[in-house]
């Protein structure tokens, strides 16, 4: 896969099993993925899903979730491309801000404009999401990116 072209595209129903495998390998939750899969993007190389990132819409706010890249392709910009697609999609859908939870990548997301915030600052709409309702552990960092509309 090292020399393969990596295509970033919107996920389709046929991708969900491979995305679930990728998330499991990365130790990320699968709960809630199916319900928002129409807003997921995938990275594909040689017919294999090698990355994913999704957007959940909750009122005027978005939740960036399930950002994962296969171990063999980390550090090659695949995650950056996926996250930029999600950010663009959130802007296109006129969301006010984009949020995320992370246990392992807090230092990665500021380069996109995310800042760590206190959980108490999260809008009520997001607190009702599967991730904020307990799928993600309570020690996860909460980060926000205000979107320019």
C-alpha positions in Angstrom: 0.0 0.0 0.0 2.9 2.3 0.4 2.8 3.4 -3.3 -0.9 3.2 -3.8 -3.0 6.3 -4.5 -5.2 7.2 -1.6 -8.6 8.5 -2.5 -10.7 10.4 0.0 -14.4 10.1 -0.6 -17.8 10.1 1.1 -18.5 6.7 2.7 -21.1 4.4 1.3 -23.1 1.6 2.9 -20.7 -1.0 1.5 -17.9 0.6 3.5 -19.3 0.2 7.0 -17.8 -3.3 7.8 -14.3 -2.1 6.9 -14.8 1.1 8.9 -15.9 -1.0 11.9 -12.7 -3.1 11.6 -10.6 0.0 11.3 -12.2 1.6 14.4 -11.9 -1.6 16.4 -8.2 -1.8 15.5 -7.7 1.8 16.7 -9.6 1.1 19.9 -12.4 3.6 19.0 -16.1 3.0 19.7 -18.5 1.8 17.0 -21.7 2.9 18.8 -23.5 5.6 16.9 -21.5 5.2 13.7 -24.3 3.5 11.7 -26.7 6.3 12.6 -24.5 9.0 11.2 -22.7 7.1 8.5 -24.1 9.3 5.7 -21.7 12.0 7.0 -18.6 9.9 7.1 -15.6 10.1 4.8 -13.2 7.3 4.1 -9.7 7.0 2.7 -9.4 4.1 0.2 -6.2 2.5 -1.2 -6.4 -0.4 -3.6 -10.0 -1.2 -2.7 -9.3 -1.2 1.1 -10.6 1.4 3.6 -7.5 2.7 5.3 -9.0 5.7 7.1 -12.2 7.2 8.3 -13.6 10.4 9.9 -17.2 11.2 10.6 -19.5 14.1 11.3 -22.5 14.0 13.6 -24.9 16.9 13.3 -26.6 18.0 16.5 -28.6 21.2 15.9 -26.2 23.9 14.9 -23.1 21.9 16.1 -21.0 19.1 14.8 -19.2 16.3 16.4 -16.0 15.1 14.7 -15.7 11.4 15.5 -14.2 8.1 14.4 -11.0 9.7 13.0 -8.7 6.7 12.4 -6.0 5.7 10.0 -4.5 2.2 9.6 -1.2 1.9 11.4 0.7 1.3 8.1 -0.3 4.7 6.7 -0.1 6.9 9.8 2.1 10.0 9.3 1.4 10.3 5.6 -1.3 13.0 5.8 -4.3 10.7 5.4 -5.8 11.8 8.7 -5.2 15.4 7.8 -7.1 15.0 4.5 -10.0 13.3 6.2 -10.3 15.8 9.0 -10.2 18.7 6.5 -13.1 17.0 4.6 -15.2 16.8 7.8 -14.4 20.5 8.6 -15.4 21.5 5.1 -18.6 19.5 5.4 -19.4 21.2 8.7 -18.9 24.6 7.2 -21.0 23.6 4.1 -23.8 22.6 6.5 -23.5 26.0 8.3 -22.6 24.5 11.7 -21.5 27.1 14.3 -18.8 25.0 15.8 -17.2 21.5 15.6 -16.4 19.5 18.7 -14.5 16.3 19.4 -13.5 14.0 22.2 -10.0 12.4 22.3 -8.0 10.3 24.7 -4.9 10.1 22.6 -4.6 12.9 20.0 -5.1 16.1 22.0 -1.8 17.6 20.7 -2.8 16.8 17.0 -6.0 18.8 16.7 -4.8 22.4 17.5 -3.2 22.6 14.1 -6.7 22.6 12.6 -7.9 25.3 15.0 -9.3 23.1 17.8 -8.9 24.2 21.4 -9.4 22.3 24.6 -12.5 23.3 26.5 -14.2 22.3 29.7 -17.1 19.8 29.4 -19.5 22.3 30.9 -19.1 24.5 27.8 -20.5 21.8 25.5 -23.9 22.7 24.0 -26.8 20.6 25.3 -27.4 19.2 21.9 -24.0 17.5 21.9 -24.4 16.2 25.5 -27.2 14.0 24.1 -25.0 12.3 21.6 -23.9 8.7 22.1 -20.2 9.7 22.6 -21.0 12.2 25.3 -23.5 9.8 26.9 -20.8 7.4 28.0 -19.2 5.6 25.0 -16.1 7.8 25.3 -14.6 7.8 28.8 -15.1 10.8 31.1 -11.4 11.5 31.0 -11.3 12.3 27.3 -10.3 15.8 26.3 -13.1 17.9 24.8 -12.0 20.2 22.0 -13.9 22.9 20.0 -13.3 24.7 16.7 -15.4 27.7 16.0 -16.4 27.7 12.3 -16.4 30.8 10.1 -19.7 31.1 8.4 
